[in-house]
Amino acid sequence: MKLIFLRHGLAEGHFDLDQDADFMRELTDEGRKKLKKTLSLFKVAQKKIDVIFTSPLARAVQSAEIFWEHYKDSDLEIMADLDILDDPVHLVEYISFLPTDGTYAFVGHDPHLTKVIAALLALHPEHDFMSLRKGGLCVLEGGMWKGFTMELLISPKFLNQVTEKRKSALVKALKEL
């Protein structure tokens, strides 16, 4: 089983305690551009995804749609367990019932996603061992009963520093994953 976690791209404004206002925050043009670059490079390493699950919040749905543009054979599903206010344990439980031979992507929010990642890596989910930057990717491989390993953790800041000269070296490294 391969699990891909993508934090939504750069969105307008900041977290809003008014749930309706926060729910509707959309990606900025810069957020869309950076996410497209990240995902076009990631497509080199990951050829197929079975299902892309997304939080119902607008910025996550928009990010998932950009993700799906690179994986049109994938199913795209909105999942309440990815809502920023949902208990991360619900997503871990859901993952435990997925077929073990699949590749699944989850588009959501931090710290929700990092708590799920921590639980899957058998780390204490309340410790801030990492954070996913907006547009950041984390890939885990393994299974619920044998454990997961982190195969890739990449930030958009790193990818934005990749020049055309260095791009071929990165593409070569990604193909080896």
One Martini backbone bead per residue (centre of mass of N, CA, C, O) as a GRO file, in nm:
protein
  177
    1MET     BB    1   0.098   0.036   0.022
    2LYS     BB    2   0.022   0.370  -0.088
    3LEU     BB    3   0.075   0.699   0.062
    4ILE     BB    4  -0.051   1.027  -0.017
    5PHE     BB    5   0.036   1.351   0.105
    6LEU     BB    6  -0.146   1.666   0.060
    7ARG     BB    7  -0.115   1.987   0.092
    8HIS     BB    8  -0.253   2.244   0.032
    9GLY     BB    9  -0.238   2.523  -0.117
   10LEU     BB   10  -0.214   2.840  -0.144
   11ALA     BB   11  -0.419   3.064   0.036
   12GLU     BB   12  -0.646   3.274   0.120
   13GLY     BB   13  -0.565   3.391   0.390
   14HIS     BB   14  -0.678   3.271   0.708
   15PHE     BB   15  -0.772   3.125   0.956
   16ASP     BB   16  -1.121   3.080   1.049
   17LEU     BB   17  -1.362   3.060   1.295
   18ASP     BB   18  -1.543   3.084   1.061
   19GLN     BB   19  -1.639   2.812   0.898
   20ASP     BB   20  -1.759   2.926   0.636
   21ALA     BB   21  -1.517   3.103   0.556
   22ASP     BB   22  -1.299   2.878   0.562
   23PHE     BB   23  -1.434   2.681   0.358
   24MET     BB   24  -1.406   2.913   0.105
   25ARG     BB   25  -1.117   2.913   0.072
   26GLU     BB   26  -0.887   2.985  -0.182
   27LEU     BB   27  -0.673   2.970  -0.416
   28THR     BB   28  -0.408   3.103  -0.541
   29ASP     BB   29  -0.223   3.162  -0.810
   30GLU     BB   30   0.040   3.074  -0.675
   31GLY     BB   31  -0.067   2.806  -0.563
   32ARG     BB   32  -0.131   2.678  -0.837
   33LYS     BB   33   0.150   2.698  -0.966
   34LYS     BB   34   0.312   2.536  -0.753
   35LEU     BB   35   0.141   2.278  -0.764
   36LYS     BB   36   0.189   2.211  -1.061
   37LYS     BB   37   0.493   2.174  -1.031
   38THR     BB   38   0.499   1.955  -0.820
   39LEU     BB   39   0.313   1.745  -0.977
   40SER     BB   40   0.486   1.717  -1.233
   41LEU     BB   41   0.729   1.595  -1.082
   42PHE     BB   42   0.580   1.362  -0.932
   43LYS     BB   43   0.484   1.204  -1.189
   44VAL     BB   44   0.758   1.070  -1.242
   45ALA     BB   45   0.733   0.874  -0.983
   46GLN     BB   46   0.405   0.871  -1.008
   47LYS     BB   47   0.192   0.708  -1.228
   48LYS     BB   48  -0.024   0.591  -1.006
   49ILE     BB   49  -0.367   0.639  -0.889
   50ASP     BB   50  -0.659   0.531  -0.758
   51VAL     BB   51  -0.715   0.752  -0.518
   52ILE     BB   52  -0.855   1.078  -0.451
   53PHE     BB   53  -0.869   1.242  -0.152
   54THR     BB   54  -1.082   1.505  -0.004
   55SER     BB   55  -1.147   1.771   0.133
   56PRO     BB   56  -1.428   1.994   0.148
   57LEU     BB   57  -1.253   2.224   0.119
   58ALA     BB   58  -1.186   2.437  -0.129
   59ARG     BB   59  -0.866   2.427  -0.132
   60ALA     BB   60  -0.860   2.114  -0.150
   61VAL     BB   61  -1.030   2.066  -0.400
   62GLN     BB   62  -0.849   2.231  -0.589
   63SER     BB   63  -0.596   2.060  -0.540
   64ALA     BB   64  -0.721   1.789  -0.633
   65GLU     BB   65  -0.780   1.878  -0.922
   66ILE     BB   66  -0.484   1.919  -0.996
   67PHE     BB   67  -0.398   1.634  -0.934
   68TRP     BB   68  -0.602   1.493  -1.133
   69GLU     BB   69  -0.477   1.606  -1.399
   70HIS     BB   70  -0.236   1.377  -1.360
   71TYR     BB   71  -0.486   1.146  -1.274
   72LYS     BB   72  -0.750   1.061  -1.463
   73ASP     BB   73  -0.783   0.746  -1.362
   74SER     BB   74  -0.876   0.850  -1.109
   75ASP     BB   75  -1.038   0.882  -0.830
   76LEU     BB   76  -1.265   1.139  -0.693
   77GLU     BB   77  -1.299   1.215  -0.335
   78ILE     BB   78  -1.496   1.316  -0.084
   79MET     BB   79  -1.383   1.356   0.271
   80ALA     BB   80  -1.468   1.402   0.598
   81ASP     BB   81  -1.195   1.287   0.736
   82LEU     BB   82  -1.039   1.563   0.608
   83ASP     BB   83  -1.136   1.750   0.794
   84ILE     BB   84  -0.995   1.978   1.005
   85LEU     BB   85  -1.210   1.890   1.252
   86ASP     BB   86  -1.133   1.608   1.243
   87ASP     BB   87  -1.042   1.309   1.356
   88PRO     BB   88  -0.757   1.139   1.265
   89VAL     BB   89  -0.848   0.850   1.344
   90HIS     BB   90  -1.057   0.811   1.119
   91LEU     BB   91  -0.849   0.788   0.887
   92VAL     BB   92  -0.689   0.551   0.993
   93GLU     BB   93  -0.927   0.356   0.990
   94TYR     BB   94  -0.988   0.375   0.691
   95ILE     BB   95  -0.713   0.277   0.586
   96SER     BB   96  -0.736  -0.015   0.717
   97PHE     BB   97  -0.969  -0.088   0.475
   98LEU     BB   98  -0.790  -0.079   0.248
   99PRO     BB   99  -0.647  -0.196  -0.008
  100THR     BB  100  -0.309  -0.314  -0.017
  101ASP     BB  101  -0.259  -0.263  -0.351
  102GLY     BB  102  -0.274   0.047  -0.326
  103THR     BB  103  -0.306   0.397  -0.431
  104TYR     BB  104  -0.324   0.685  -0.210
  105ALA     BB  105  -0.472   1.008  -0.184
  106PHE     BB  106  -0.437   1.300   0.042
  107VAL     BB  107  -0.624   1.602   0.079
  108GLY     BB  108  -0.527   1.868   0.312
  109HIS     BB  109  -0.434   1.941   0.652
  110ASP     BB  110  -0.270   2.131   0.894
  111PRO     BB  111  -0.225   1.884   1.141
  112HIS     BB  112  -0.388   1.642   1.043
  113LEU     BB  113  -0.189   1.488   0.855
  114THR     BB  114   0.050   1.459   1.062
  115LYS     BB  115  -0.112   1.283   1.261
  116VAL     BB  116  -0.152   1.049   1.068
  117ILE     BB  117   0.140   0.993   1.003
  118ALA     BB  118   0.229   0.938   1.293
  119ALA     BB  119   0.044   0.694   1.341
  120LEU     BB  120   0.159   0.521   1.098
  121LEU     BB  121   0.466   0.550   1.235
  122ALA     BB  122   0.438   0.516   1.552
  123LEU     BB  123   0.382   0.798   1.658
  124HIS     BB  124   0.315   1.059   1.845
  125PRO     BB  125   0.054   1.273   1.749
  126GLU     BB  126   0.123   1.520   1.965
  127HIS     BB  127   0.388   1.545   1.824
  128ASP     BB  128   0.597   1.778   1.651
  129PHE     BB  129   0.778   1.621   1.402
  130MET     BB  130   0.606   1.777   1.179
  131SER     BB  131   0.545   1.967   0.873
  132LEU     BB  132   0.330   2.072   0.622
  133ARG     BB  133   0.351   2.247   0.365
  134LYS     BB  134   0.220   2.419   0.134
  135GLY     BB  135   0.234   2.168  -0.110
  136GLY     BB  136   0.319   1.927   0.039
  137LEU     BB  137   0.487   1.599   0.049
  138CYS     BB  138   0.392   1.255   0.145
  139VAL     BB  139   0.536   0.920   0.152
  140LEU     BB  140   0.395   0.601   0.212
  141GLU     BB  141   0.501   0.258   0.291
  142GLY     BB  142   0.288  -0.039   0.339
  143GLY     BB  143   0.119  -0.135   0.650
  144MET     BB  144  -0.079  -0.185   0.922
  145TRP     BB  145   0.084  -0.459   1.019
  146LYS     BB  146   0.394  -0.383   0.916
  147GLY     BB  147   0.412  -0.097   0.841
  148PHE     BB  148   0.563   0.222   0.785
  149THR     BB  149   0.737   0.421   0.541
  150MET     BB  150   0.928   0.689   0.452
  151GLU     BB  151   0.991   0.792   0.110
  152LEU     BB  152   0.871   1.101   0.112
  153LEU     BB  153   0.979   1.452   0.157
  154ILE     BB  154   0.835   1.755   0.020
  155SER     BB  155   0.893   2.085  -0.065
  156PRO     BB  156   0.816   2.369  -0.235
  157LYS     BB  157   1.080   2.519  -0.185
  158PHE     BB  158   1.260   2.314  -0.319
  159LEU     BB  159   1.120   2.309  -0.600
  160ASN     BB  160   1.159   2.622  -0.657
  161GLN     BB  161   1.488   2.576  -0.670
  162VAL     BB  162   1.454   2.426  -0.927
  163THR     BB  163   1.628   2.415  -1.194
  164GLU     BB  164   1.677   2.319  -1.509
  165LYS     BB  165   1.957   2.198  -1.447
  166ARG     BB  166   1.843   2.021  -1.189
  167LYS     BB  167   1.594   1.865  -1.297
  168SER     BB  168   1.726   1.605  -1.417
  169ALA     BB  169   1.831   1.496  -1.144
  170LEU     BB  170   1.554   1.478  -1.006
  171VAL     BB  171   1.414   1.296  -1.207
  172LYS     BB  172   1.606   1.059  -1.172
  173ALA     BB  173   1.554   1.016  -0.868
  174LEU     BB  174   1.242   0.973  -0.888
  175LYS     BB  175   1.253   0.716  -1.073
  176GLU     BB  176   1.394   0.539  -0.834
  177LEU     BB  177   1.137   0.509  -0.633
   0.00000   0.00000   0.00000
